[in-house]
Amino acid sequence: MTLSIDAALKAADGRSATISCPEWGGDVCLSTMSSAKFDEFEARLTFGKDSPELLAGLRAAYVAACWADTNGKRQPVTAEQLSKLGEKSPAVIGRLFDAACELNNDIEPAEKN
């Protein structure tokens, strides 16, 4: 079946996952990010080779871009929240980052790099 652009735009194509964070006393829900947001991160990775400042806070920002409610709907994260998220444990952020990468079929998770 060939889809029209309108049919494609109406299709629900996102995925979500719940990740256990016992260090924080609960779970975090993550969802796939939009294609436009994914492009932003891809650009950061591409240009980060020449501008390392683009890579600063990348994992926390990636996790924040995928933060979702229990229904899988992405939730906005403020700049202040993002800054504080970047101060959290690298073990927890790394686990969430790996899960977010898997959800988005993105770059290889951290332990594989």
HELIX and SHEET records of a PDB file:
HELIX    1   1 ILE A    5  LYS A   10  1                                   6    
HELIX    2   2 PRO A   22  TRP A   24  5                                   3    
HELIX    3   3 SER A   35  GLY A   48  1                                  14    
HELIX    4   4 PRO A   52  LEU A   55  5                                   4    
HELIX    5   5 LEU A   58  CYS A   66  1                                   9    
HELIX    6   6 ALA A   79  LEU A   85  1                                   7    
HELIX    7   7 PRO A   90  LEU A  103  1                                  14    
HELIX    8   8 ALA A  110  LYS A  112  5                                   3    
SHEET    1   A 3 SER A  16  CYS A  21  0                                        
SHEET    2   A 3 GLY A  26  SER A  31 -1                                        
SHEET    3   A 3 TRP A  67  ALA A  68 -1                                        
END                                                                             
